Structures are given as C-alpha cells and as structure tokens.
Amino acid sequence: MPDIKMEESSYLPNPVPTLTALFGMIKQAQVQDDKGNVTVANILHSKIDSYMAENLPLLIVELEKTGHHLETSLPDGRKFLICATERMANELFLKERIPSFCLKELRLLSCRDANFAALYDAKQIFAGKIVDNPPEEVFGKMEIKDAPRLHNKAALIGLARLRNDIARCSACPLHQTRFRSVPGEGHTAPGIVFVGEGPGQTEDDTGKPLVGSAGQELNIALAAAGIVREHHFLTNVVKCRPPENRQPKPSEMQACSHFLYEQIELLNPTVIVALGSTALGFFFPTKKLSITKIHGKLQKANVRGVERLIYPALHPAAALRQKQYKDMFTNDIMRLPMVLEGLKKGEVSCETDSTGEGV
Ligand code: SF4
C-alpha cells in the first residue's frame, strides 16, 4: 500500500457543527500519495457521536450521492468505515486491507430508532464487521480471480417473471408475515448460485438476499477469496421470512421449491453452493448428510432430472456464532475459486457421490 498523507483540512471538528459543514468538508478532503496523486479519495476521520448517529440516514444519503466514505471510530476506539454501498465497502476492503463495514443495516436500524446508544448496544449489528486483527491467511490472498460473464437475456426475463410470481405468492403461510418477499438477486449467467435457508429481518426489510449480519460475513469471505458477489446469484430455499428466523418447515420448503428449481434452470450455474444444512437438505432430502462432515466436498445431486454439482458450505450465520465454524466457513468459500478453476480444466471431480432426488 503506498504511503498516504491526509491534508489537514480533511479532519473534522468534533462535535460536527452541521451536516452542511460536514458534507462541505467531505468534499474538500483529499488523500494523496508521495507523488501528489490522489490514491484514496475522501476518507475522513471522526469520532461517531450522538449528532452523527442521529443523522446517519442523512449522512448515508449524502455518501451515496457523493461516492464518499467515512472512517470513524466507536467510543471504545475501534475504527470502521461507513460506506454507502456494499460494493464500495468490498472495493475498499480489497484495496486497503482494512476493516470494512457496510452501513445499509445501520441505516435501517438508525431509521427505526435514530439512537446511537441503541445501535452500539446492538452488538450483533457490529459482530463480525469490525475486524481488529484480520487473520493473515485470509487477508494475504486478496486478489480478484473472478471474470464477469455476459448477461443471459432469457434468464433476465425469466427471473423478472419469477420475481412477480413470488411477490404475489400465497402458497404457504409465510406470505402472511412477510414484509417483502426475497426472490434472490445477482448475475444472470453466474458461475455460482448461493442458496441460503431463508430471509432474515434485514432481508425482509429490504427484499434482498443475504444482506444482514450473515450476509456481511459472506461478503467478507467472498472478498477474501477474490469472488465478486455481483458476478454470481444469491437466493434462499424459501423466499419469505419464517417468523423469528425459525427454520422453514418441510411443507413450506415444498411449496416454495418450484421457484428455486426454476431459478436454477434459468441460471444453469457451474456450481450450487448450499449454505448450511437446510439448503443441503433441500438438495438431498433422502440422505442424512451432515454439513459439518461434508462441507467443502463437491457432491452430485439430481435436481429435477438434471445432475447438478452441489458444494456444501457452512452457513455464514453459523460462522458468526462460533469461531470453529467461522474458520470452516471461510475455508469453504476460499476454496471456491480453485474448485471452479479445477472444474473448467476437468481436474476436479466429486469427492463423494451423494446423488439425491431433489425435494
Ligand atoms: Fe410462496 Fe415461497 Fe413465500 Fe411460501 S415462502 S408464500 S411458497 S414465495
């Protein structure tokens, strides 16, 4: 990383006087390398205080408009970045090897109660996103290995139709409690389709898959593996949030299964990553497969008459709960580029043949 120096004018006074002044100063800030080139533009330092916390929604809107990000610190001294978009967080994460933090969730939370004390106390919001000591084995390998493909027009049209069908679906009781359905999103010609269990609170709020704390954990692992999230597709076994984040019932999975089948048929990915035991069970309903035993080992499954490659991985939510699972999950994701490359060259075969029948 080049030596960078900050211009004095980039430092914010504390407390921040007004939002106008704050944004004015963001625009003045420049970060330059030794030759005077702007290398990382518009990073500002500040302590997060009640003023900023109360105005976070406005701040984020402004960051979105201007493309800036803000380096800030919590009262206990831990530093993190406020980024308006997930893409920006990922780019910074890759480029600078510093903790990144996507504030989409924080924005949602702050819109709800506009109270930084509550945000700070909501430990789960910060869990997994502030990385004090990034493990070298993960951070030492950052490199984008993942070329985008051309979009698939037929899939684009098919996915739009499915999105409408899912939004109107009332085939199982989950439609009664959902705020938004979460059909899935991503590239229309993905190498990988990631399949999680079901939407959580943040997904239900936004209509987007894997954007809550587990999604952030996935983003960190993807960035570390050099996988660009937008080049692939993310979805869940069920498209509406099970209340209290309970596991979806077999009847709910059955009612929703045709949506996932159709998505897979439209997208025709090289590999399906089954995140966690529910997704794994979806593809192998007649087998008793343990995710902790077969994670990271490519499997074959019969999915509506087509043999598909399933790569079981720990669910990122498990990684947030236990250090042991975090290592397993990170390793599973870190191995993915190698698996894809091996499949392209015909050098990777299924380590186990657990051919199932599909739901
Ligand atoms: Fe329909 Fe699936 Fe939602 Fe149930 S979970 S209402 S089957 S879209």
Residues whose N, C-alpha, C, O or C-beta is under 5 A from the ligand:
A	BS01	SF4	I166 C169 S170 A171 C172 L174 H175 V238 K239 C240 E252 A255 C256
